[in-house]
Amino acid sequence: TAEMPEGGGAAGGSAPWDAAIRLLDEMELRGLPASVRAHNAAIELRAAACDAAGARWLLERMERRGLQPDGYSYTSAMKACGRAADAAAAAELLERAESIPRRRGGQRQWLPRGYSG
């Protein structure tokens, strides 16, 4: 199992971050799959804390568990990168988000309705 990035976990992380990870772990221990939505909530906490490494770690955690990050996952992680002034990480996440399958009509699933870019 990959370790949490520095700043996360019991050694020095924020209480909401620790609680979110404990909740995800507890769900799995009880046989409940930690959903994409549950991971997205934890990624949002990392974005609020300007923690790009923590947000990216959660994306990797999702993938290790066989979950496919969605558009919200990527945009939340990119927000964390932006707040942490990590443009390279944000660009890498944007590239990964571009691989999300397209819906009928050619629009990517992660783009908001009405987007014409």
Secondary structure, DSSP 8 states (H G I E B T S, - for coil): -----TT-STTT--HHHHHHHHHHHHHHHTT----HHHHHHHHHHHHHTT-HHHHHHHHHHHHHTT----HHHHHHHHHHHHHTT-HHHHHHHHHHHTTS-B-TTS-BTTS-TT---
